[in-house]
Amino acid sequence: MNIVTVTLNPCIDRTVSVEQILPDCKLSCSDVHDYPGGGGINVARVISRLGGDVCAYWSCGGENGRRLTVPR
């Protein structure tokens, strides 16, 4: 393993899609995706997509920790 990242304060990132963005209008979102985020996690994701050998460590307490936990 060449690279290790550590994220002490991870988060859940959310992306959505909208048909179009209009000022002063309520938007209807679709295609909602939640995924682990935070500095080291995001860096590890990019390194991995670029073909690098990386391992990401993060704290995982509480409800968000349960959502961030990856089964082995």
N, C-alpha and C positions, 0 to 999 in steps of 0.2 A: 504494500500500500504506500503510495507516494505522498498523498495529501490527506490531512485530517482537519475537519472543521468542528468548532464548538459553538453552539448557540445557547446562551444562558436564558434568553427571554424569547422563546419561539412564539409564533402566532399561527392562526388559521387564515390563510389568504383566500379570498373569494373572487371569482370572475363571473361575469354575466354577459349576455348578449342582448342588444336592443335593435329593433328595426331601424330606427333613426333617432337622432338627438335633436330635440326641439326646445328652444328656450321657453321657460315658464310653463312647461307642460309636464304632467306626470308621465313617467316612462314605465312601460310594461317590460319586465325583464324575463328572459328565458335562458335555457342552457346554463344553469347555475352549477359551478364547480368549486368545491372547497379542497384545499390542499395545504400541506405543511409549509410554513414560511418563516421568515426571520433571516437575518444576515448570513450566518453560516450555512443554513439549510439551502437558501437560494444560491449561494456560491457553489455548494456541492452539487446542486442540480445542474448548473451550467457546466461545471467541470465534467460531470458524468456524460452529459449530452455531447460534449466535445471529445469524448473518448478517453478521458482521464480516469485514473484509479483513485477513488476518493471514498472516505468514510465520514459520515456526519454524525456527531453526537449532540444531543440536546436534552434539556431538562424536561420532565414530563409529569407534572403534578396536576391534580384536579381534573375537571371535565375536559379542558383542552388537552391535557396530557393523555387522557384516554383516547381522544381522537387522533393524537399524534403518534401513539404507540404503534409500531410496526411489528406484526407477529414474526417470529423467527422460524 
